Amino acid sequence: MNKTRYWIGRGLKNLVLTIFSLFCVFPLIWVLIAATNTSVDIVRGVLLPGKNIVENFRTLTEHYDVFGASWNTVKYSVVCTIASIIVCSIAGYGFEIYHDKVKDRLFGLLMLTMMIPFVATMLPLYQSYAKLGLLNTTLGFILPSVSTVFLIMLFRQNSRTFPKDIIEAARIDGESELGIFFKMYVPTMKATYAAGATITFMNAWNNYMWARLIMSDNRAQTLPMMISNMITGHYIDYGMLMLAVLISTLPTLIVFFALQKSFVQGMTGAVKG
Protein backbone atom coordinates (compact mmCIF):
# COMPACT_ATOMS: atom_id res chain seq x y z
CA MET A 1 0.00 0.00 0.00
CA ASN A 2 2.79 2.39 0.93
CA LYS A 3 4.65 1.54 -2.27
CA THR A 4 1.51 2.20 -4.31
CA ARG A 5 1.05 5.62 -2.68
CA TYR A 6 4.73 6.36 -3.26
CA TRP A 7 4.57 5.59 -6.97
CA ILE A 8 1.28 7.47 -7.41
CA GLY A 9 2.72 10.51 -5.63
CA ARG A 10 5.90 10.34 -7.66
CA GLY A 11 3.92 10.00 -10.89
CA LEU A 12 1.76 13.02 -10.06
CA LYS A 13 4.83 15.06 -9.17
CA ASN A 14 6.54 14.16 -12.43
CA LEU A 15 3.35 14.98 -14.35
CA VAL A 16 3.09 18.42 -12.77
CA LEU A 17 6.78 19.13 -13.40
CA THR A 18 6.44 17.98 -17.00
CA ILE A 19 3.47 20.29 -17.59
CA PHE A 20 5.26 23.29 -16.10
CA SER A 21 8.41 22.44 -18.08
CA LEU A 22 6.40 22.42 -21.30
CA PHE A 23 4.98 25.84 -20.46
CA CYS A 24 8.52 27.14 -19.96
CA VAL A 25 9.98 25.55 -23.09
CA PHE A 26 6.99 26.21 -25.40
CA PRO A 27 8.02 29.80 -26.38
CA LEU A 28 11.38 28.53 -27.61
CA ILE A 29 9.76 25.62 -29.45
CA TRP A 30 7.27 28.03 -31.04
CA VAL A 31 10.07 30.36 -32.20
CA LEU A 32 11.91 27.37 -33.68
CA ILE A 33 8.78 26.23 -35.55
CA ALA A 34 7.86 29.76 -36.65
CA ALA A 35 11.33 30.28 -38.11
CA THR A 36 10.57 27.52 -40.63
CA ASN A 37 7.16 28.87 -41.68
CA THR A 38 5.90 31.73 -43.81
CA SER A 39 4.44 34.89 -42.29
CA VAL A 40 0.94 33.81 -43.37
CA ASP A 41 1.27 30.42 -41.63
CA ILE A 42 2.49 32.08 -38.43
CA VAL A 43 -0.46 34.47 -38.38
CA ARG A 44 -2.78 31.52 -38.93
CA GLY A 45 -1.29 29.81 -35.88
CA VAL A 46 0.34 26.83 -37.59
CA LEU A 47 2.23 24.77 -34.98
CA LEU A 48 3.97 22.35 -37.34
CA PRO A 49 7.43 22.85 -38.87
CA GLY A 50 7.45 24.27 -42.38
CA LYS A 51 9.87 24.36 -45.29
CA ASN A 52 10.49 28.10 -45.52
CA ILE A 53 13.58 28.44 -43.32
CA VAL A 54 15.97 28.81 -46.30
CA GLU A 55 13.78 31.51 -47.84
CA ASN A 56 13.49 33.28 -44.48
CA PHE A 57 17.27 33.24 -44.10
CA ARG A 58 17.77 34.54 -47.64
CA THR A 59 15.29 37.37 -47.03
CA LEU A 60 16.90 38.19 -43.69
CA THR A 61 20.43 38.43 -45.10
CA GLU A 62 19.24 40.48 -48.08
CA HIS A 63 17.56 43.16 -45.97
CA TYR A 64 19.72 43.22 -42.85
CA ASP A 65 23.40 42.90 -42.00
CA VAL A 66 22.96 39.81 -39.82
CA PHE A 67 26.61 38.83 -39.81
CA GLY A 68 27.76 42.34 -38.91
CA ALA A 69 25.23 42.61 -36.09
CA SER A 70 26.18 39.14 -34.85
CA TRP A 71 29.88 40.03 -34.83
CA ASN A 72 29.19 43.27 -32.96
CA THR A 73 27.10 41.45 -30.36
CA VAL A 74 29.74 38.75 -29.86
CA LYS A 75 32.52 41.33 -29.62
CA TYR A 76 30.71 43.55 -27.12
CA SER A 77 29.52 40.61 -25.00
CA VAL A 78 32.88 38.82 -24.79
CA VAL A 79 34.87 41.97 -23.99
CA CYS A 80 32.27 43.07 -21.44
CA THR A 81 32.27 39.64 -19.77
CA ILE A 82 36.05 39.41 -19.49
CA ALA A 83 36.46 42.96 -18.19
CA SER A 84 33.56 42.66 -15.75
CA ILE A 85 34.60 39.41 -14.07
CA ILE A 86 38.20 40.63 -13.70
CA VAL A 87 37.21 43.95 -12.11
CA CYS A 88 34.39 42.57 -9.96
CA SER A 89 36.36 39.55 -8.73
CA ILE A 90 39.25 41.77 -7.63
CA ALA A 91 36.80 44.11 -5.91
CA GLY A 92 34.92 41.28 -4.19
CA TYR A 93 38.17 39.66 -3.10
CA GLY A 94 39.45 42.94 -1.72
CA PHE A 95 36.26 43.74 0.19
CA GLU A 96 36.38 40.37 1.96
CA ILE A 97 40.08 39.64 2.44
CA TYR A 98 41.07 43.19 3.43
CA HIS A 99 37.81 44.21 5.00
CA ASP A 100 37.46 46.70 7.82
CA LYS A 101 34.70 49.00 9.07
CA VAL A 102 35.36 51.63 6.41
CA LYS A 103 35.20 49.10 3.57
CA ASP A 104 32.05 47.53 5.07
CA ARG A 105 30.35 50.94 5.08
CA LEU A 106 31.52 51.59 1.53
CA PHE A 107 30.12 48.23 0.45
CA GLY A 108 26.83 49.12 2.15
CA LEU A 109 26.69 52.31 0.06
CA LEU A 110 27.37 50.28 -3.07
CA MET A 111 24.48 47.98 -2.18
CA LEU A 112 22.19 51.01 -1.93
CA THR A 113 23.02 51.93 -5.53
CA MET A 114 21.25 48.74 -6.65
CA MET A 115 17.99 50.55 -5.84
CA ILE A 116 18.72 53.20 -8.50
CA PRO A 117 17.27 52.12 -11.89
CA PHE A 118 19.60 52.30 -14.85
CA VAL A 119 17.17 54.52 -16.77
CA ALA A 120 17.75 57.24 -14.15
CA THR A 121 21.46 57.38 -15.03
CA MET A 122 21.32 56.81 -18.80
CA LEU A 123 21.03 60.48 -19.80
CA PRO A 124 23.99 61.72 -17.67
CA LEU A 125 26.05 58.76 -18.90
CA TYR A 126 25.17 59.51 -22.53
CA GLN A 127 26.11 63.18 -22.15
CA SER A 128 29.41 62.25 -20.51
CA TYR A 129 30.26 59.64 -23.12
CA ALA A 130 29.35 62.01 -25.94
CA LYS A 131 31.81 64.60 -24.60
CA LEU A 132 34.49 61.91 -24.27
CA GLY A 133 33.91 60.70 -27.85
CA LEU A 134 32.85 57.20 -26.79
CA LEU A 135 29.68 56.95 -28.88
CA ASN A 136 29.56 53.99 -31.30
CA THR A 137 32.57 52.37 -29.60
CA THR A 138 33.12 49.09 -27.78
CA LEU A 139 34.50 50.95 -24.78
CA GLY A 140 31.39 53.10 -24.55
CA PHE A 141 29.19 50.01 -24.67
CA ILE A 142 30.98 48.03 -21.95
CA LEU A 143 31.98 50.72 -19.43
CA PRO A 144 28.62 50.92 -17.60
CA SER A 145 28.69 47.13 -17.13
CA VAL A 146 32.33 46.67 -16.18
CA SER A 147 31.62 47.04 -12.47
CA THR A 148 28.27 45.78 -11.16
CA VAL A 149 27.32 45.62 -7.49
CA PHE A 150 25.70 42.21 -7.88
CA LEU A 151 28.88 40.60 -9.23
CA ILE A 152 31.01 42.26 -6.56
CA MET A 153 28.62 40.91 -3.92
CA LEU A 154 28.75 37.44 -5.54
CA PHE A 155 32.54 37.30 -5.41
CA ARG A 156 32.65 38.80 -1.92
CA GLN A 157 30.23 36.22 -0.56
CA ASN A 158 32.10 33.33 -2.15
CA SER A 159 35.44 34.72 -0.98
CA ARG A 160 34.35 33.92 2.56
CA THR A 161 34.85 30.23 1.77
CA PHE A 162 38.43 30.84 0.57
CA PRO A 163 40.83 29.53 3.27
CA LYS A 164 42.58 32.44 4.99
CA ASP A 165 45.39 30.11 6.16
CA ILE A 166 46.53 29.70 2.56
CA ILE A 167 46.89 33.45 2.21
CA GLU A 168 48.97 33.74 5.37
CA ALA A 169 51.19 30.83 4.35
CA ALA A 170 51.72 32.32 0.89
CA ARG A 171 52.66 35.69 2.40
CA ILE A 172 55.20 34.01 4.67
CA ASP A 173 56.70 32.29 1.60
CA GLY A 174 57.10 35.71 -0.02
CA GLU A 175 54.27 35.49 -2.55
CA SER A 176 52.92 38.86 -3.72
CA GLU A 177 49.28 39.82 -3.24
CA LEU A 178 48.65 39.65 -6.99
CA GLY A 179 50.33 36.25 -7.08
CA ILE A 180 48.04 34.99 -4.32
CA PHE A 181 45.02 36.26 -6.23
CA PHE A 182 45.87 34.88 -9.66
CA LYS A 183 47.67 31.67 -8.63
CA MET A 184 45.50 30.58 -5.69
CA TYR A 185 42.21 32.47 -5.59
CA VAL A 186 41.26 32.35 -9.27
CA PRO A 187 41.72 28.55 -9.72
CA THR A 188 39.81 27.89 -6.49
CA MET A 189 36.83 30.05 -7.49
CA LYS A 190 36.21 28.58 -10.96
CA ALA A 191 32.51 27.97 -10.25
CA THR A 192 32.02 31.57 -9.15
CA TYR A 193 33.76 32.84 -12.28
CA ALA A 194 31.53 30.61 -14.40
CA ALA A 195 28.40 31.96 -12.69
CA GLY A 196 29.58 35.55 -13.07
CA ALA A 197 30.55 35.02 -16.71
CA THR A 198 27.16 33.46 -17.51
CA ILE A 199 25.20 36.32 -15.94
CA THR A 200 27.36 39.03 -17.49
CA PHE A 201 27.41 37.47 -20.96
CA MET A 202 23.63 37.05 -21.08
CA ASN A 203 23.03 40.61 -19.84
CA ALA A 204 25.50 42.04 -22.34
CA TRP A 205 24.12 39.95 -25.21
CA ASN A 206 20.54 41.05 -24.52
CA ASN A 207 21.45 44.67 -23.73
CA TYR A 208 19.07 46.87 -25.69
CA MET A 209 18.37 50.22 -24.02
CA TRP A 210 21.99 51.33 -23.62
CA ALA A 211 22.98 49.93 -27.02
CA ARG A 212 20.09 51.75 -28.68
CA LEU A 213 21.11 55.01 -26.99
CA ILE A 214 24.85 54.94 -27.61
CA MET A 215 25.05 53.06 -30.93
CA SER A 216 23.59 55.42 -33.52
CA ASP A 217 25.69 54.07 -36.41
CA ASN A 218 24.05 51.14 -38.20
CA ARG A 219 27.47 49.52 -38.59
CA ALA A 220 27.69 49.27 -34.77
CA GLN A 221 24.21 47.84 -34.19
CA THR A 222 23.66 44.64 -32.22
CA LEU A 223 21.22 41.78 -32.78
CA PRO A 224 18.59 43.13 -30.32
CA MET A 225 18.76 46.49 -32.14
CA MET A 226 18.39 44.78 -35.50
CA ILE A 227 15.36 42.81 -34.31
CA SER A 228 13.82 46.01 -32.98
CA ASN A 229 14.26 47.63 -36.40
CA MET A 230 12.45 44.70 -38.02
CA ILE A 231 9.18 45.43 -36.19
CA THR A 232 9.04 49.16 -36.90
CA GLY A 233 8.00 48.95 -40.54
CA HIS A 234 4.52 48.93 -42.08
CA TYR A 235 4.83 45.25 -43.01
CA ILE A 236 6.35 42.64 -40.71
CA ASP A 237 7.67 39.39 -42.13
CA TYR A 238 7.13 37.16 -39.11
CA GLY A 239 9.04 34.23 -40.55
CA MET A 240 12.13 36.38 -41.04
CA LEU A 241 11.59 37.97 -37.61
CA MET A 242 11.33 34.64 -35.81
CA LEU A 243 14.47 33.38 -37.54
CA ALA A 244 16.34 36.49 -36.34
CA VAL A 245 15.03 35.90 -32.80
CA LEU A 246 16.20 32.29 -32.98
CA ILE A 247 19.68 33.34 -34.16
CA SER A 248 19.87 35.85 -31.31
CA THR A 249 18.69 33.33 -28.70
CA LEU A 250 20.84 30.29 -29.50
CA PRO A 251 24.24 31.63 -28.29
CA THR A 252 22.89 32.48 -24.82
CA LEU A 253 21.33 29.04 -24.54
CA ILE A 254 24.59 27.38 -25.54
CA VAL A 255 26.56 29.39 -22.98
CA PHE A 256 24.06 28.70 -20.21
CA PHE A 257 23.85 24.94 -20.78
CA ALA A 258 27.63 24.68 -21.20
CA LEU A 259 28.20 26.38 -17.83
CA GLN A 260 25.02 25.21 -16.10
CA LYS A 261 26.69 22.97 -13.52
CA SER A 262 29.33 25.53 -12.58
CA PHE A 263 26.66 28.25 -12.59
CA VAL A 264 24.59 26.42 -9.99
CA GLN A 265 27.66 25.72 -7.85
CA GLY A 266 28.73 29.35 -8.00
CA MET A 267 25.31 30.69 -7.07
CA THR A 268 24.71 28.22 -4.23
CA GLY A 269 28.20 28.95 -2.96
CA ALA A 270 27.25 32.59 -2.64
CA VAL A 271 24.17 31.69 -0.63
CA LYS A 272 26.11 29.39 1.70
CA GLY A 273 28.79 32.02 2.14
C-alpha positions as CSV (number, residue, x, y, z in Angstrom):
1,M,0.0,0.0,0.0
2,N,2.8,2.4,0.9
3,K,4.7,1.5,-2.3
4,T,1.5,2.2,-4.3
5,R,1.1,5.6,-2.7
6,Y,4.7,6.4,-3.3
7,W,4.6,5.6,-7.0
8,I,1.3,7.5,-7.4
9,G,2.7,10.5,-5.6
10,R,5.9,10.3,-7.7
11,G,3.9,10.0,-10.9
12,L,1.8,13.0,-10.1
13,K,4.8,15.1,-9.2
14,N,6.5,14.2,-12.4
15,L,3.4,15.0,-14.3
16,V,3.1,18.4,-12.8
17,L,6.8,19.1,-13.4
18,T,6.4,18.0,-17.0
19,I,3.5,20.3,-17.6
20,F,5.3,23.3,-16.1
21,S,8.4,22.4,-18.1
22,L,6.4,22.4,-21.3
23,F,5.0,25.8,-20.5
24,C,8.5,27.1,-20.0
25,V,10.0,25.5,-23.1
26,F,7.0,26.2,-25.4
27,P,8.0,29.8,-26.4
28,L,11.4,28.5,-27.6
29,I,9.8,25.6,-29.5
30,W,7.3,28.0,-31.0
31,V,10.1,30.4,-32.2
32,L,11.9,27.4,-33.7
33,I,8.8,26.2,-35.5
34,A,7.9,29.8,-36.6
35,A,11.3,30.3,-38.1
36,T,10.6,27.5,-40.6
37,N,7.2,28.9,-41.7
38,T,5.9,31.7,-43.8
39,S,4.4,34.9,-42.3
40,V,0.9,33.8,-43.4
41,D,1.3,30.4,-41.6
42,I,2.5,32.1,-38.4
43,V,-0.5,34.5,-38.4
44,R,-2.8,31.5,-38.9
45,G,-1.3,29.8,-35.9
46,V,0.3,26.8,-37.6
47,L,2.2,24.8,-35.0
48,L,4.0,22.4,-37.3
49,P,7.4,22.8,-38.9
50,G,7.4,24.3,-42.4
51,K,9.9,24.4,-45.3
52,N,10.5,28.1,-45.5
53,I,13.6,28.4,-43.3
54,V,16.0,28.8,-46.3
55,E,13.8,31.5,-47.8
56,N,13.5,33.3,-44.5
57,F,17.3,33.2,-44.1
58,R,17.8,34.5,-47.6
59,T,15.3,37.4,-47.0
60,L,16.9,38.2,-43.7
61,T,20.4,38.4,-45.1
62,E,19.2,40.5,-48.1
63,H,17.6,43.2,-46.0
64,Y,19.7,43.2,-42.9
65,D,23.4,42.9,-42.0
66,V,23.0,39.8,-39.8
67,F,26.6,38.8,-39.8
68,G,27.8,42.3,-38.9
69,A,25.2,42.6,-36.1
70,S,26.2,39.1,-34.8
71,W,29.9,40.0,-34.8
72,N,29.2,43.3,-33.0
73,T,27.1,41.4,-30.4
74,V,29.7,38.7,-29.9
75,K,32.5,41.3,-29.6
76,Y,30.7,43.6,-27.1
77,S,29.5,40.6,-25.0
78,V,32.9,38.8,-24.8
79,V,34.9,42.0,-24.0
80,C,32.3,43.1,-21.4
81,T,32.3,39.6,-19.8
82,I,36.0,39.4,-19.5
83,A,36.5,43.0,-18.2
84,S,33.6,42.7,-15.7
85,I,34.6,39.4,-14.1
86,I,38.2,40.6,-13.7
87,V,37.2,44.0,-12.1
88,C,34.4,42.6,-10.0
89,S,36.4,39.5,-8.7
90,I,39.3,41.8,-7.6
91,A,36.8,44.1,-5.9
92,G,34.9,41.3,-4.2
93,Y,38.2,39.7,-3.1
94,G,39.4,42.9,-1.7
95,F,36.3,43.7,0.2
96,E,36.4,40.4,2.0
97,I,40.1,39.6,2.4
98,Y,41.1,43.2,3.4
99,H,37.8,44.2,5.0
100,D,37.5,46.7,7.8
101,K,34.7,49.0,9.1
102,V,35.4,51.6,6.4
103,K,35.2,49.1,3.6
104,D,32.1,47.5,5.1
105,R,30.4,50.9,5.1
106,L,31.5,51.6,1.5
107,F,30.1,48.2,0.4
108,G,26.8,49.1,2.1
109,L,26.7,52.3,0.1
110,L,27.4,50.3,-3.1
111,M,24.5,48.0,-2.2
112,L,22.2,51.0,-1.9
113,T,23.0,51.9,-5.5
114,M,21.2,48.7,-6.6
115,M,18.0,50.5,-5.8
116,I,18.7,53.2,-8.5
117,P,17.3,52.1,-11.9
118,F,19.6,52.3,-14.9
119,V,17.2,54.5,-16.8
120,A,17.8,57.2,-14.2
121,T,21.5,57.4,-15.0
122,M,21.3,56.8,-18.8
123,L,21.0,60.5,-19.8
124,P,24.0,61.7,-17.7
125,L,26.0,58.8,-18.9
126,Y,25.2,59.5,-22.5
127,Q,26.1,63.2,-22.1
128,S,29.4,62.3,-20.5
129,Y,30.3,59.6,-23.1
130,A,29.4,62.0,-25.9
131,K,31.8,64.6,-24.6
132,L,34.5,61.9,-24.3
133,G,33.9,60.7,-27.8
134,L,32.8,57.2,-26.8
135,L,29.7,57.0,-28.9
136,N,29.6,54.0,-31.3
137,T,32.6,52.4,-29.6
138,T,33.1,49.1,-27.8
139,L,34.5,51.0,-24.8
140,G,31.4,53.1,-24.5
141,F,29.2,50.0,-24.7
142,I,31.0,48.0,-22.0
143,L,32.0,50.7,-19.4
144,P,28.6,50.9,-17.6
145,S,28.7,47.1,-17.1
146,V,32.3,46.7,-16.2
147,S,31.6,47.0,-12.5
148,T,28.3,45.8,-11.2
149,V,27.3,45.6,-7.5
150,F,25.7,42.2,-7.9
151,L,28.9,40.6,-9.2
152,I,31.0,42.3,-6.6
153,M,28.6,40.9,-3.9
154,L,28.8,37.4,-5.5
155,F,32.5,37.3,-5.4
156,R,32.7,38.8,-1.9
157,Q,30.2,36.2,-0.6
158,N,32.1,33.3,-2.2
159,S,35.4,34.7,-1.0
160,R,34.3,33.9,2.6
161,T,34.9,30.2,1.8
162,F,38.4,30.8,0.6
163,P,40.8,29.5,3.3
164,K,42.6,32.4,5.0
165,D,45.4,30.1,6.2
166,I,46.5,29.7,2.6
167,I,46.9,33.5,2.2
168,E,49.0,33.7,5.4
169,A,51.2,30.8,4.3
170,A,51.7,32.3,0.9
171,R,52.7,35.7,2.4
172,I,55.2,34.0,4.7
173,D,56.7,32.3,1.6
174,G,57.1,35.7,0.0
175,E,54.3,35.5,-2.6
176,S,52.9,38.9,-3.7
177,E,49.3,39.8,-3.2
178,L,48.6,39.6,-7.0
179,G,50.3,36.3,-7.1
180,I,48.0,35.0,-4.3
181,F,45.0,36.3,-6.2
182,F,45.9,34.9,-9.7
183,K,47.7,31.7,-8.6
184,M,45.5,30.6,-5.7
185,Y,42.2,32.5,-5.6
186,V,41.3,32.4,-9.3
187,P,41.7,28.5,-9.7
188,T,39.8,27.9,-6.5
189,M,36.8,30.1,-7.5
190,K,36.2,28.6,-11.0
191,A,32.5,28.0,-10.2
192,T,32.0,31.6,-9.1
193,Y,33.8,32.8,-12.3
194,A,31.5,30.6,-14.4
195,A,28.4,32.0,-12.7
196,G,29.6,35.6,-13.1
197,A,30.5,35.0,-16.7
198,T,27.2,33.5,-17.5
199,I,25.2,36.3,-15.9
200,T,27.4,39.0,-17.5
201,F,27.4,37.5,-21.0
202,M,23.6,37.0,-21.1
203,N,23.0,40.6,-19.8
204,A,25.5,42.0,-22.3
205,W,24.1,39.9,-25.2
206,N,20.5,41.1,-24.5
207,N,21.4,44.7,-23.7
208,Y,19.1,46.9,-25.7
209,M,18.4,50.2,-24.0
210,W,22.0,51.3,-23.6
211,A,23.0,49.9,-27.0
212,R,20.1,51.8,-28.7
213,L,21.1,55.0,-27.0
214,I,24.8,54.9,-27.6
215,M,25.1,53.1,-30.9
216,S,23.6,55.4,-33.5
217,D,25.7,54.1,-36.4
218,N,24.0,51.1,-38.2
219,R,27.5,49.5,-38.6
220,A,27.7,49.3,-34.8
221,Q,24.2,47.8,-34.2
222,T,23.7,44.6,-32.2
223,L,21.2,41.8,-32.8
224,P,18.6,43.1,-30.3
225,M,18.8,46.5,-32.1
226,M,18.4,44.8,-35.5
227,I,15.4,42.8,-34.3
228,S,13.8,46.0,-33.0
229,N,14.3,47.6,-36.4
230,M,12.5,44.7,-38.0
231,I,9.2,45.4,-36.2
232,T,9.0,49.2,-36.9
233,G,8.0,48.9,-40.5
234,H,4.5,48.9,-42.1
235,Y,4.8,45.3,-43.0
236,I,6.3,42.6,-40.7
237,D,7.7,39.4,-42.1
238,Y,7.1,37.2,-39.1
239,G,9.0,34.2,-40.5
240,M,12.1,36.4,-41.0
241,L,11.6,38.0,-37.6
242,M,11.3,34.6,-35.8
243,L,14.5,33.4,-37.5
244,A,16.3,36.5,-36.3
245,V,15.0,35.9,-32.8
246,L,16.2,32.3,-33.0
247,I,19.7,33.3,-34.2
248,S,19.9,35.8,-31.3
249,T,18.7,33.3,-28.7
250,L,20.8,30.3,-29.5
251,P,24.2,31.6,-28.3
252,T,22.9,32.5,-24.8
253,L,21.3,29.0,-24.5
254,I,24.6,27.4,-25.5
255,V,26.6,29.4,-23.0
256,F,24.1,28.7,-20.2
257,F,23.8,24.9,-20.8
258,A,27.6,24.7,-21.2
259,L,28.2,26.4,-17.8
260,Q,25.0,25.2,-16.1
261,K,26.7,23.0,-13.5
262,S,29.3,25.5,-12.6
263,F,26.7,28.3,-12.6
264,V,24.6,26.4,-10.0
265,Q,27.7,25.7,-7.9
266,G,28.7,29.3,-8.0
267,M,25.3,30.7,-7.1
268,T,24.7,28.2,-4.2
269,G,28.2,28.9,-3.0
270,A,27.3,32.6,-2.6
271,V,24.2,31.7,-0.6
272,K,26.1,29.4,1.7
273,G,28.8,32.0,2.1
